[in-house]
Amino acid sequence: MGHATCIGRIGALAVTLGVGVALGSMPAVASAEPGTSSESSQGSQPSRERDTASSGSRTGDTTERRSNRRESRSEERTTSRRATRDSTEATVDEASDVAAPARKQERDHDLTAEAAVVAPASSPPPSGEDVTAPESATPRAEEPEPAVTPAASTTQEATTIQTTRTLQTTPTTPQRRAPKSAPTRERATLAGAVSSFVSALLNPTAGPGRGTPLQAPVMLAAMGAVRDELERNTERRLANEVAAQVNAQALAENVLVIGVDGVNLSRVLTNPAMVNFWNLMGDATTAPASIVGHTTISNPSWTAILTGVWGERTGVINNVFTPWTYDKWPTVFDLIEGQSAAVQTTSIANWNVISAIADAGNGGADVVVNVDQVPGDTDWLLTDDAVGAATVAAINGANLADPNFVFSYFVGVDENGHLYGGASDQYRIALENFDENLGAILTAIDNSDEEWTILMVTDHGHQPQKGFGHGFQSPDETSTFVLARNGGLFTPGAMNLQYEIVDVTPTVLALFGLDTPGDLDGESLMDQGGTAVPVGDDPDEALREALQDAIDNYGYPDIGTQIALGARTVFGAIPYYVDGLTDTVTSGLQAVAEMDIFLVSLLAEVAIAPVQLLGDVLYVATNIVAQIVARLTGVTGASIFPLWPPAPPPSEFTPQDPADARIGSVCGARSAAVLLCSPDSVAV
């Protein structure tokens, strides 16, 4: 098939060039452009000079005239054979212009030969020769006349002489033509045979006449065929060039985003045990960001982080997982996979809502690892350790031949904040436990052979006391942070007051050289200014003090915003708790029904349906009110539809193929990962 394609291309090109040469040799065509030179006119010039000389002498020698005509026809056949040989040796990529450039190339070749005889390259042109150029039919920009000096190189002189010879019209001294070289035997080729056949076929009709020549449709069809082939080749080349440009724009091959739920940055800055966190800040640019004016609930914030769109537009107002949200607002996983399947995307999380978000939309992440709470792990520290182990396994098992994107989520700090308060020892211990996992992750990156860009982010802060934890507008709750480490892109030990949590998704896309949708609220961190390096005797201490000063300057929003967002949180929490309570009760009834207790199990099984129906009705009623309140408080994406509650996110994800090699790259490096990489805890 490949040989046939090549033969077809050469044949079509040969037909076109052969037709062009044949038409170019017609007297009517040769005289169609006054003021220009062609091979036919040049080739016949010696013949005309000899005919004139013969008439002047009045010899009337018929034999000499016939000899002249034979010589003219011999020159035409030599020109045709030269065109055939050039067309056979030309490649398809060099044939972007088919007819005119071919004739120009042959004309330049003859003129170069003439110039070499008229004025050799080793000497300047004769002083008596006029090299002025006539006015051209097509105006061009004025160009300085090329100067020819004896000191110029051979190539430069030859080029200059060729240029002046082309512009010359009437030489002041007689010129001598270069002697013709002896004809050489050409190798017979298919293209040459086709060209010769077409030339022989068309030459008899090349005489001047009225109307359009009969062969014009054939010529146009052949040129059209070659043009179509060249356009297809050009499109393929342009497609390859565009792909290369996209790859050239990539700023990073591997990106790790670490999400830590409910971290109050102030408690990190004042805790000397957070060694790895502090070291990472010393190598990165850190932003003490605030989400004041936005809902301080986990799901709206993590949706903003993973989509680049604030909750006011996505319509997420509570922790109820709504899968249809991510059909309209695709996640960073979908945005990556939709543009580059070469990037291996992985999500590791110990909250099933995060895993469901990563798996939502049009395919989601390549690998979704959901880590269930370890039995007996009431403070979630062991479960966080499992996430850390899986993240290390993902880094160690990454295919270095492909770009990699890993999102790792830790919930332990937030859980302890809810259980004991943000000022409790348990909250501090959870932070320190995360710091140990962070150290293991950084060590794995340092030991790898690849450069990893690290982004770290939290969704909200925490109230110091035990209770609601977050959801309102106090500075402790609205305090967040964004951290970015890449020595070539972000200033080490610096602070930035521009970064926001909604900038994570566009930053990841920009790092991989991918397009960012124009409707996102965030923008790439690389496109933002405002970075400054605090000055002090101890740079690390100066950085921490500057970050704390920025946090201390954050306050409450205006009273109207506090009331509006407080109402949004309260009314949005009601359907969430109703939905959670319904799931808890129905799950308990299902467990009793499976115990096979006489009569009790039967009653429990019968009660499941009405309890589920009652819970769904309560959810619909409370959710309608919550959506109305949300709309009144600025959530443009709020909607009461779908009315019925969505299915809860699964805590276990069943893979399509448990033996998938991508799962092995995450689960095979650490024995501790076995408890979270069973077939029931990984989604592909």
Secondary structure, DSSP 8 states (H G I E B T S, - for coil): -HHHHHHHHHHHHHHHHHHHHHHHTSHHHHTSSTT---HHHHHHHHHHHHHHHHHHHT---HHHHHHHHHHHHHHHHHHHHHHHHHHHH--STT-SS-SHHHHHHHHHHHHHHHHHHHS-TTS---TT--------SS-----------TTS-HHHHHHHHHHHHHH--S-SS----------------HHHHHHHHHHHHHGGG-S--SSS-TTHHHHHHHHHHHHHHHHHHHHHHHHHHHHHHHHHT---SEEEEEEETT--HHHHHT-TT-HHHHHHHHTSEEE--B-TTS---HHHHHHHHHHS--HHHH---SS---TTHHHHS--HHHHHHHH-TTSEEEEEESSHHHHHHHH-SSS--SEEEE----TT-TTSHHHHHHHHHHHHHHHHT--TTS-EEEEEEE-HHHHHHHHH-TTSHHHHHHHHHHHHHHHHHHHHHHHSSS-EEEEEE-S----SSSSS-SSS--HHHHB--EEEE-TTTS-TTEEESS--GGGHHHHHHHHTT----TT-S---GGG---EE---SSSHHHHHHHHHHHHHHT-----HHHHHHHHHHHHHHHHHHHHHHHHHHHHHHHHHHHTTT-TTHHHHHHHHHHHHHHHHHHHHHHHHHHHHHHHHHTT-TT----S-S------SSB--S-TT-HHHHHHHSS-GGGGGG-STTBEE-
